[in-house]
Amino acid sequence: MATQRDPNPRLCDVIAAVGCTYEALARDVRRVAAENGEILQTNKSAISHWVNGTRAPSGRVGQYLAEALSRRAGRTVTRTEIDLQGSDDEEPAESDPVLAATDLGRADVERRRFLAVAAFSAAGVAMPIGYDHEATARMLRARTGASLVGGEDIDVVRQITAAFSAADERLGGGHGLTTVTAYLADTAAPILRGRFPSEALRRAAFGAVAELAYLAGWKHHDLGQEGAAQRYYQVGYKLACEADPHGHAAWMMRALAHQALSLKQPRHCVDLVEGALRKGLGHVDGQTEALLHITHARAYAATAEHPSAARALLAAEDALLRVDGPQPSYSRVSGPAAGTVASHTARTLTDLADHTGTEQQHRDALTRWDPEKYKRVHALTHADLGDSLAAQARADEAVAAWAQAMVLMEGMTSDRTRKAITSIRSTLAIYQRRKVPGATDLARRARETLA
């Protein structure tokens, strides 16, 4: 902790304005840190020290504090506003998405400070709602590149994205991350500065690089590095607007909402997905539309708008039955749409406390995914299935589902799988006391895996 000579009246004023206790704020800071893969012991005494000026937050804690206050205030609170001198190490705003993609990729390789300290921002979820695509498009089209970009260049980007997406599903987000981001920075993004023989090729190039940026974001999300993931998703959205301001842009809006929902930060998500549907409806196939509707359902369920969630579930089912054109590569990356809809229907029903329906949907999802190609999906689905069985007091079946999940998780570099294992340990402790068969062995395996 760095020493600070004077009290911090700016921080004191913001805390007073949001109307929370030091203890509640400390709890919020710990939660934001946990979302970003860091376990803190921040307590109300630490908050008091920061306000009184006897100490200042170190490392990324100042950013977590600003984000916690932002969520309480319902607006963006910067570190500068609370006098924590955040301007020197915060990520600079980059209006050019091509440069932003290059900078992000290089930061991953070089471990530049601004990406290392990045924290997920609840306010950042709404970025697409106020984004001025036309101004960016004018800037990008004003360029005259020197090198000619052809279809083969774009095909290679797509092939590399597909290869690493497949590896990601089997081995986890940590596999090949540096390779993906280095390729994005050094090869893929620079292509977008070239000359294109046709508008169709130009759009295809932006679409291919947007998909690669999405993959980089998804890999960070799987590793629990949510601030970095969010920045890739934001850049991917801006690139997608150049490729297809309807369907592809809508898909990237869904990605930002999906991440926020997984972190239980639903603010802005309903508005964001409604914006995605306005962009996408009439411009996407039934499979892609179903994936937008199911995210809409999750957003409604997370905000306790239950009738609206039910209507969105029906809309997803209806769209899934519609066969009206090929599914684009940007939405095929999620795997079979029917499996994704079943999986996210289960998560929606969990929020609605329908544990029987949740179980049925998880079992349906397992039949929709190739267990070899989508090993991580099967692992996480078995873990979720175990949770739904435990909620129905079916302990033996829950232990069996969790055991299968842990077998599938072996060898994966994935924070999501680790969190799934961590989440079952308290229930396993209860099962051990009740002498549920297999609980003791599974608890030991969970402990060894996490160690």
C-alpha positions in Angstrom: 0.0 0.0 0.0 1.3 3.4 -0.9 1.4 6.2 1.7 -0.9 9.2 1.1 -0.4 12.4 3.1 -3.8 14.0 2.8 -7.4 12.8 3.1 -9.3 12.1 -0.1 -12.5 14.3 0.0 -13.4 13.3 -3.6 -13.6 9.6 -2.7 -15.5 10.5 0.5 -18.0 12.6 -1.5 -18.7 9.9 -4.1 -19.2 7.2 -1.4 -21.6 9.6 0.3 -23.5 10.2 -2.9 -24.0 6.6 -3.7 -25.2 6.0 -0.1 -23.5 2.8 0.9 -21.6 1.8 4.0 -17.8 1.1 4.0 -18.6 -2.6 4.6 -20.9 -2.8 1.7 -18.5 -1.1 -0.6 -15.6 -3.4 0.5 -17.9 -6.3 -0.4 -18.5 -4.8 -3.8 -14.7 -4.3 -4.4 -14.0 -8.0 -3.5 -16.7 -9.1 -5.9 -15.3 -7.0 -8.8 -11.8 -8.3 -8.1 -13.1 -11.9 -8.1 -14.7 -11.3 -11.5 -11.3 -10.4 -12.8 -9.5 -13.4 -11.3 -8.1 -11.7 -8.2 -9.0 -12.7 -4.6 -8.8 -9.7 -2.2 -9.3 -9.3 1.5 -10.6 -5.7 1.3 -12.6 -4.8 4.4 -14.3 -1.6 5.7 -11.0 -0.6 7.5 -9.3 -0.5 4.1 -12.0 1.8 2.7 -11.6 4.0 5.8 -7.8 4.2 5.2 -8.4 5.2 1.6 -10.8 7.9 2.5 -8.7 9.2 5.4 -5.6 9.3 3.2 -3.4 7.1 5.4 -3.2 4.6 2.6 -4.1 4.3 -1.1 -5.2 1.2 -3.1 -2.4 -0.6 -4.9 -2.2 -2.5 -8.1 -5.6 -2.9 -9.8 -7.6 -2.2 -6.6 -8.2 1.4 -7.5 -9.9 0.3 -10.7 -12.0 -2.2 -8.9 -13.0 0.5 -6.5 -14.0 2.8 -9.3 -16.0 0.0 -11.0 -17.8 -0.8 -7.7 -18.8 2.8 -7.2 -19.9 3.0 -10.9 -22.3 0.2 -10.3 -23.7 1.8 -7.2 -24.0 5.2 -8.9 -25.5 3.9 -12.2 -22.9 6.0 -14.1 -19.2 5.8 -14.9 -17.0 6.8 -12.0 -13.4 7.2 -13.1 -10.3 6.9 -10.9 -9.5 10.5 -11.6 -12.9 11.5 -10.2 -12.0 9.8 -6.9 -8.5 11.2 -6.9 -6.7 7.9 -7.5 -4.6 9.2 -10.4 -5.9 6.6 -12.9 -5.2 8.5 -16.0 -1.6 7.4 -16.4 -2.3 3.7 -16.6 -5.8 3.5 -18.0 -6.3 2.3 -21.5 -6.5 5.2 -23.9 -9.7 5.6 -25.9 -9.0 4.6 -29.5 -11.5 5.7 -32.1 -9.9 3.6 -34.9 -11.0 -0.1 -34.4 -8.2 -1.3 -36.7 -5.6 0.4 -34.5 -7.4 -0.8 -31.4 -7.3 -4.4 -32.5 -3.6 -4.1 -33.2 -2.9 -2.5 -29.8 -4.9 -5.1 -28.0 -3.1 -7.9 -29.7 0.3 -6.4 -29.0 -0.6 -5.8 -25.4 -1.4 -9.5 -25.0 2.0 -10.4 -26.4 4.0 -7.7 -24.7 2.0 -7.6 -21.5 1.6 -3.9 -21.7 0.3 -2.3 -18.5 -3.0 -0.9 -19.8 -4.3 -4.4 -20.7 -2.9 -6.1 -17.6 -4.9 -3.7 -15.3 -8.1 -3.8 -17.4 -11.2 -4.6 -15.3 -14.7 -5.5 -16.6 -16.9 -2.4 -16.7 -20.7 -2.7 -16.2 -21.1 0.6 -18.0 -19.0 -0.7 -20.9 -21.7 -3.2 -21.7 -23.7 -0.4 -23.2 -20.9 0.9 -25.6 -22.7 -0.2 -28.8 -25.9 1.7 -27.9 -24.1 5.1 -28.3 -21.5 4.1 -30.9 -21.3 6.4 -34.0 -20.7 3.8 -36.7 -21.0 6.3 -39.6 -18.2 8.6 -38.2 -15.9 5.6 -37.9 -16.8 4.3 -41.3 -16.0 7.7 -42.9 -12.6 7.7 -41.3 -11.8 4.2 -42.4 -12.9 4.7 -45.9 -10.8 7.8 -46.3 -7.7 5.7 -46.2 -5.9 4.6 -49.4 -3.9 1.5 -48.7 -0.8 0.5 -50.6 -1.1 -3.3 -50.6 -3.8 -5.2 -52.5 -5.8 -7.7 -50.4 -7.3 -10.7 -52.1 -9.7 -13.5 -51.2 -6.8 -15.8 -50.2 -5.7 -13.4 -47.5 -9.1 -13.5 -46.0 -9.5 -17.2 -46.3 -6.3 -17.8 -44.3 -7.6 -15.5 -41.5 -10.8 -17.6 -41.4 -8.9 -20.9 -41.4 -6.7 -19.9 -38.5 -9.7 -18.7 -36.5 -11.5 -21.9 -37.1 -8.5 -24.0 -36.1 -8.0 -22.2 -32.9 -11.7 -22.1 -32.1 -11.7 -25.9 -32.4 -8.7 -26.3 -30.1 -10.2 -23.8 -27.6 -13.3 -26.1 -27.2 -11.1 -29.1 -26.4 -8.2 -27.6 -24.4 -9.6 -24.3 -22.9 -9.0 -20.6 -23.4 -5.4 -20.7 -22.3 -4.4 -22.8 -25.3 -2.9 -20.7 -28.0 -4.0 -17.4 -26.7 -0.7 -15.6 -27.4 -0.5 -17.1 -30.9 -4.0 -15.9 -31.7 -3.5 -12.3 -30.4 0.0 -12.0 -32.0 -1.6 -13.0 -35.4 -4.4 -10.5 -34.8 -1.9 -7.7 -34.2 0.8 -8.5 -36.7 -1.1 -10.0 -39.7 -4.9 -9.9 -39.5 -5.6 -6.3 -38.4 -3.0 -4.8 -40.8 -4.9 -6.4 -43.7 -7.7 -4.0 -43.1 -5.4 -1.1 -44.1 -5.0 -2.5 -47.6 -6.8 -1.9 -50.9 -9.7 -4.2 -51.8 -10.8 -5.0 -55.4 -14.5 -5.0 -54.4 -16.8 -3.8 -51.6 -17.7 -7.4 -51.0 -14.1 -8.4 -50.2 -13.7 -5.4 -48.0 -16.7 -6.4 -45.9 -15.5 -10.0 -45.8 -12.1 -8.9 -44.5 -13.6 -6.8 -41.7 -15.9 -9.7 -40.9 -13.0 -12.2 -40.7 -10.9 -10.0 -38.4 -14.0 -9.3 -36.2 -14.4 -13.0 -35.7 -10.8 -13.4 -34.8 -11.2 -10.5 -32.2 -14.3 -12.3 -30.9 -12.2 -15.5 -30.4 -9.5 -13.6 -28.5 -12.2 -12.1 -26.3 -13.8 -15.5 -25.7 -10.5 -17.0 -24.8 -9.9 -14.3 -22.2 -13.5 -14.8 -20.9 -12.8 -18.5 -20.5 -9.7 -17.6 -18.5 -11.6 -15.2 -16.2 -9.8 -12.2 -17.6 -13.0 -10.3 -18.1 -11.6 -6.7 -18.6 -9.5 -7.9 -21.6 -12.4 -10.0 -22.9 -14.7 -7.0 -22.9 -12.2 -4.8 -24.8 -11.9 -7.4 -27.5 -15.7 -7.7 -27.8 -16.0 -4.0 -28.1 -13.4 -3.9 -30.9 -15.0 -6.9 -32.5 -18.3 -5.0 -32.5 -16.8 -2.0 -34.2 -15.1 -4.1 -36.9 -18.4 -6.1 -37.4 -20.2 -2.8 -38.1 -17.9 -2.4 -41.1 -18.6 -5.9 -42.3 -22.3 -6.1 -41.7 -24.0 -3.4 -39.6 -27.1 -5.7 -39.2 -26.4 -9.3 -38.5 -22.8 -9.4 -37.5 -23.0 -6.2 -35.4 -26.1 -7.7 -33.6 -24.1 -10.8 -32.9 -21.3 -8.8 -31.2 -23.9 -6.9 -29.1 -25.1 -10.4 -28.0 -21.5 -11.2 -27.0 -21.2 -8.2 -24.7 -24.6 -9.0 -23.1 -23.7 -12.7 -22.8 -20.5 -11.8 -20.9 -22.3 -9.4 -18.5 -25.0 -12.0 -17.8 -22.4 -14.7 -17.0 -21.0 -12.2 -14.4 -24.5 -11.5 -13.1 -24.3 -7.9 -14.2 -27.6 -7.6 -16.1 -27.7 -3.7 -16.2 -28.0 -2.6 -19.9 -28.4 -6.2 -21.1 -32.1 -5.9 -22.0 -31.6 -2.7 -23.9 -28.5 -4.1 -25.6 -30.2 -7.3 -26.8 -33.3 -5.3 -27.9 -30.9 -3.1 -29.9 -29.4 -6.3 -31.4 -32.8 -7.6 -32.4 -33.7 -4.3 -34.1 -30.5 -4.6 -36.1 -30.7 -8.2 -36.9 -34.4 -9.1 -37.5 -35.0 -9.5 -41.2 -31.3 -9.7 -41.9 -30.3 -13.0 -40.2 -31.3 -16.7 -40.6 -33.5 -18.5 -38.1 -30.7 -20.1 -36.2 -28.9 -16.8 -35.6 -32.2 -15.1 -34.7 -32.9 -17.9 -32.1 -29.6 -17.2 -30.5 -30.4 -13.5 -30.1 -33.9 -14.3 -28.7 -32.4 -16.8 -26.1 -30.0 -14.1 -24.9 -33.0 -11.7 -24.6 -34.7 -14.4 -22.5 -31.7 -14.6 -20.2 -31.6 -10.9 -19.8 -35.2 -10.7 -18.9 -34.9 -13.5 -16.4 -31.9 -11.9 -14.8 -33.9 -8.7 -14.2 -36.9 -10.6 -12.9 -39.1 -9.8 -15.9 -40.5 -13.3 -15.9 -43.4 -12.9 -18.4 -41.1 -11.2 -20.9 -38.5 -14.0 -20.4 -41.2 -16.6 -21.2 -42.2 -14.8 -24.4 -38.5 -14.6 -25.5 -38.1 -18.3 -24.9 -41.0 -19.0 -27.2 -39.6 -16.6 -29.8 -36.3 -18.5 -29.7 -38.1 -21.8 -30.2 -40.1 -20.4 -33.2 -37.0 -19.0 -34.8 -35.1 -22.2 -34.4 -37.7 -24.0 -36.5 -37.3 -21.6 -39.4 -35.1 -22.8 -42.2 -34.5 -19.8 -44.4 -30.8 -19.6 -45.4 -27.3 -20.5 -44.4 -26.1 -19.7 -40.9 -23.1 -17.3 -41.0 -19.7 -18.3 -39.7 -19.8 -15.6 -36.9 -22.8 -17.4 -35.2 -21.8 -20.9 -36.1 -18.8 -20.4 -33.8 -21.2 -21.2 -30.9 -21.8 -24.6 -32.2 -25.2 -26.2 -33.0 -27.8 -23.5 -32.5 -30.3 -26.0 -31.0 -27.7 -27.0 -28.4 -27.0 -23.4 -27.5 -30.7 -22.6 -27.2 -31.2 -25.6 -24.9 -28.3 -24.7 -22.8 -29.3 -21.1 -22.4 -32.9 -22.0 -21.9 -31.7 -24.1 -18.9 -29.9 -21.0 -17.5 -33.0 -18.9 -18.0 -35.1 -21.5 -16.2 -32.5 -21.6 -13.3 -33.2 -17.9 -12.8 -36.9 -18.7 -12.8 -36.3 -21.4 -10.2 -37.7 -24.1 -12.5 -35.2 -26.8 -11.6 -37.1 -29.7 -13.3 -37.2 -27.7 -16.6 -33.5 -26.8 -16.1 -32.6 -30.5 -15.8 -34.6 -31.4 -19.0 -32.9 -28.6 -21.0 -29.4 -29.6 -19.9 -30.1 -33.2 -20.8 -31.4 -32.1 -24.2 -28.3 -29.9 -24.7 -26.0 -32.9 -24.1 -27.6 -34.7 -27.0 -27.0 -31.8 -29.4 -23.3 -31.4 -28.9 -20.6 -33.7 -30.3 -18.8 -34.8 -27.1 -15.4 -34.9 -28.8 -15.6 -31.6 -30.7 -17.2 -29.7 -27.8 -15.6 -31.3 -24.8 -15.7 -28.2 -22.6 -19.4 -27.6 -23.4 -20.1 -31.2 -22.2 -18.0 -30.7 -19.1 -19.8 -27.4 -18.1 -23.2 -28.8 -19.0 -22.6 -31.9 -16.8 -21.6 -29.5 -14.0 -24.8 -27.5 -14.4 -26.9 -30.6 -14.7 -25.4 -31.7 -11.3 -26.4 -28.3 -9.8 -30.0 -28.8 -11.0 -30.2 -32.3 -9.6 -28.8 -31.1 -6.3 -31.5 -28.4 -6.2 -34.1 -31.2 -6.5 -32.5 -33.1 -3.6 -31.2 -35.9 -5.9 -27.8 -36.2 -4.3 -26.6 -39.5 -5.8 -27.4 -38.3 -9.4 -25.8 -34.9 -8.7 -22.6 -36.6 -7.6 -22.6 -38.8 -10.7 -23.1 -35.7 -13.0 -20.3 -33.8 -11.3 -18.0 -36.7 -11.5 -18.5 -36.9 -15.2 -17.8 -33.2 -15.5 -14.5 -33.5 -13.7 -13.4 -36.3 -16.0 -14.0 -34.1 -19.0 -12.3 -31.1 -17.4 -8.9 -32.9 -17.1 -6.2 -31.1 -19.0 -8.1 -28.0 -19.7 -6.7 -24.5 -19.1 -10.0 -22.8 -18.3 -11.1 -20.6 -15.4 -14.7 -21.4 -16.0 -14.1 -25.1 -15.4 -12.2 -24.3 -12.2 -15.1 -22.1 -11.0 -17.5 -24.9 -11.7 -15.5 -27.2 -9.5 -15.2 -24.6 -6.8 -19.0 -24.0 -6.8 -19.8 -27.7 -5.9 -17.4 -28.0 -2.9 -19.8 -26.6 -0.3 -22.6 -29.0 -1.4 -20.1 -31.9 -1.4 -19.2 -31.1 2.2 -22.8 -31.5 3.1 -23.1 -34.8 1.2 -20.0 -36.1 2.9 -21.6 -35.5 6.3 -24.7 -37.3 5.0 -22.4 -40.1 3.7 -23.7 -39.8 0.1 -21.9 -42.5 -1.9 -19.0 -41.1 -3.9 -19.1 -37.6 -2.3 -15.9 -38.1 -0.3 -13.9 -39.3 -3.3 -15.3 -36.5 -5.5 -14.4 -33.9 -2.9 -10.9 -35.2 -2.8 -10.6 -35.1 -6.6 -11.9 -31.5 -6.6 -9.4 -30.5 -4.0 -6.5 -32.0 -5.9 -7.7 -30.5 -9.2 -7.9 -27.0 -7.7 -4.5 -27.4 -6.0 
